[in-house]
Amino acid sequence: MAEEQEAENGDVAVNTQTEAADDNPSWSRVQLARHPKRPHSRDYIESIFTNFEELHGDRFFGDDHSILAGMAFFEEKPVMIVGQQKGRDTKEKLLRNFGMPKPEGYRKALRVMQLAAKFRRPIVTFIDTPGAYPGIDAEERGQAEAIAYNLREMSRLPSPIISFVIGEGGSGGALGIGVANRVYMLENAYYSVITPESCAAIIWRDATKAPLAAAALRMTAADLLEMKLIDGIIPEVPGGAHLESEAAIAGLRSTLRDALAELAPLSSEEIIEERYNKFRNMGSFFTEVLP
């Protein structure tokens, strides 16, 4: 009963905020990306893959439950999976740290990815986090170093990497598992260097201006595809993936199948080179000089 009441209260909060932002499509999509009933990483893993075997621990400190990682089969082909996992009820949210990984989470993710490279398995990652955990304990254990190390090592892994932003894609916490050959977003997901609230607090010293920040950041899937920062958008039904998760799952499965087929013929050297060029070309803009 308490869990049902919590979900109901979450629906009311999201609906109220979304209605207040009808004139701001970017903010509306942020609210949908945060919907408490939106499909999470485990939902996609259980629906799309078979024989998922979760691996635990980073071999340095402990096991971070906000990161799901392990091996599975996709249409009878072996793959390695890394996903950021939020919780449904209060107990699971606390266990998963609200989807905010700590250093041991990123080190566990990299351990699994390096295992994938050793056995020539493709890597599939699911991004869904408001950001890396900013607590003192995470900073003491080297949060920034763990993310930076992931960025470097992922850039030179010989296995193809395919990333899906399924909900929130906040800051370096998202990019820590997102240096991929192909990056796709669900239609109502967002991907940004900073959350709207944090941006508003820095720029205007007022977190309530988050809707204005969301529009300025150009953080939606359509914005990022236009800027060539992602490779494609997976459609959702009107109102969001939580209303018909089967459609989002089917779209993601089809996109993954096509991406794997496209990358399969490439050699390890070509995979690394393509990934390097993809990120090297980001942020390159040419403007016409008027007479």
N, C-alpha and C positions, 0 to 999 in steps of 0.2 A: 504493500500500500504506500509506503514512504517513497519507494522508487517511482511508482506511478505518479504520485503527487509531484515529485521533483521533475519528472519529464514533462508533466502538464505545465508546471510553472515555467520551465524552460521554453516551451512552445509559446506561452503568453508573452514572455520577454522578447523572444525573437520576432514574433508577429508584430508587437508594438513598435519595436525599433525599425522593422522593415517598412511598416506603414508610414512611419515618420520620415522615411528616406525615399519615398516614391519618386521624388524629383532628382535623386542622386543614384543612378544605376550602380556605380562603383561601390557605394556603401551598402546598397541592398545585397550585392553579391558577397560582400564581406560577412553580412549577417547570415546568409545562406551557407557560406563555407563553415560557419561556426554552429550550425544547427545541431542540437543535441542528439537528434535521431539520424544524422547523416551517416552513411556507411563509412566504417573505419577500415584500417589496413587489414585487420583479421577477417572482416567480412569479405573483402576481395580475395584474400589468400585462400580461405576455405571454399569459395565458390569457383575460383578459376584454376587452382592448382590441386594436385593430388599428392598424397603421401608426404605432407609437410612435416618435417622433423626439426623442431626448434632447437637451436644451440644457445647455450647460456654462458655468461661471463666473459670478461675481457682479458683474463689471465694476469691482471695487474691488481685490481682492487675488488671488484664484485660484479654483480649482474644488475643491469639497469633495465627495469621492466617497461620503460617507455619505448624501448627498441625491441621489435620482434625480428629475429634473424634465424635463418636456417636453410635447409635444402628441401627441394620439392621437385615435382615433375609438372611440366606444362605440355599438355598433349603428348605425353610419353617421352618428352625430352627433358633431361635434367637441367635445373637452374638453381641459382642461389637467390634468396630473397632477404631484403632488409626493409623494414617498415616502421614508421613512427606510429605508436598506438596510444590513443586517448581512452578514457573510460566511459562507461555508461552511467553507472550509479556512483554514489559518493565513495564507497569502498574501493571500486576499481579505479576511479579517478585519482585517488590518493596513491594506490599501488602504481599506476602508470605515470604519476607525477604530472597529470594533466597534459601528457604528450610532450613534455619538455625534457629532452635528454640531458644527462650529466656527462662528464668526460668518459666515464666507463661505458656509457652507451655508444658513443662515437668510436671508442676503441674496440668494442665488441663488433660493431658494424664493419669496421675495417678488417678485423680478424677474419670475419666470414667472407668478405670480398677477396682477401688475399688467398683464402682457401679456394674460392671459385677460380681465381687466376691459375692456381696450381693445377687444377683438374680441367681447365679449359671450359668452364661453365659460364654461360651468360648470367649477368647480375640484373635483378629487377628490384627497384626501390620504390617505396611508397612514402611520399612526403605529406605530413599532416601535423604541423606543430606551430604554435604561436612564436616559437623561438627556443633557443637553448636555455636551460635553467640558469637564472642569474644569481643563485644563492651563494653565500660565502663558502660553503663546503665545496661547491663546484669550482669556484675560482681557486681555492686552495689546492685542488687536485689538477689544475691546469686546463680549464675549459677552453680558453682561446687556443692554447697549443694543440689540444686534441682535434679541434675543428680544422686548424691550419694544416696539421699533419694529414688529415683525411683529404683535404683539397689537393695537396701535393701528390699523395700516393694514388688517389683515384685518377688523377690526370695521366698516370703512366701505367695503369693496369692493362694487361693485354686482352682481357675479356671484354666483350661488348657490354655496355651498361645502358639500361633503359629506365628512366625515372618518370613517375607519375605524381603530379601534385593533385591530391584527391580532396583536399580541404584547405587548411591554412598552410601557407608556405612563408614562414616568417624568418627573415634575416639569415645570418650564418647558420643558425640552427637547422634550417632547411637545406642550405647549400652544402652542409657537412655530409650529406648523402646524395647530393644532386649533381655532381660533376659527371655528366653522362653523355653518351653519343646521341641519345634521343631524349628529349624532355617534352612530355605531354601534360596538359592540364584538363581537368574536368571543367565544364562550362562555367560553373559557379564557384570555382576555387579562386584563390588569389595567391600571388607570389611577389614578395617585395623585400627590399633591403631592411624594412622596419615596419612594425605594425602601425596602423593609423593613429592609435592612441598615443604611442610613444613619439611619433612624428609631431603630432599636434602639441604635445607637452614640451617638445624642444623648440619648435618654431614659434608657437603662439603662447606657450606657457599655460595652456588650457586644454586638457585631454578631451573636453566635450566638443572640441572642434574636429574630432576624428573623421566625421563625414567629409569635411572640407579637405582634410589631408588625404583621404582615400581617393578622392577625385584627382588631386594634384599628383599623386604618386603613380598613377596609371598602372595599377597593380592587377587588373583583370586579365583573363585569358585573351580576350580580343585585343587589348592594348599590347600585350607581350608578343602575340603572334604578329601584329602589325610591325613591331620593332625587331622581329626576327630573333627574339630571345627564347622562344619555344618552337617546337616543331609541329604542333597540332593541338586541336581542341576536341575533346570527347563530349558530345552533346548530352544534355540532361533533359528530362521532361520538364515542362513548365511548372515552376514552383520548387524545383530542386530534386536532387537525387534521392532524398529521404522518402519522397512520395512513391517512387517506383525504382527501387535499387536494382532490380533485375535489368533494367534498360542500361543503367550506368555500367553494370558489371559486364553485360554483353558488349558494349562499346569498347570498354577497356580491353577485354579479351581479344577482340578483333584487331585493335590497334597494336597490341603486344605481338600478336601473330605476324602481322605485316612487318613490324619493326625487326623482329628476329629474322624473318626471311630476307629482309634487305641487308642486314649486317652479316649474315651467315657466310657469304662468299669472301669476306674481307680477311686478310691475314692479320696477325697480331700487330705488325708494324703499321698496317693501314688503319686499323682500329684506333691505335694511339694517335696517329697523325691526324685522323679525321676529328677526333675529340679535341685535340690541341687547336686545330684551325677553327673549330666551332666556337670555342671560348675566346680565342685570340681575336676573332672578328667582331665580338660583341663591343658595342660602344663606339664603333667606327662610323662617323657620320661625315658626309660631304655636302657642303652647301654651295649654291651657285653665287658667284660674285657678280653683283649687279654693276653695270657700267656707271 
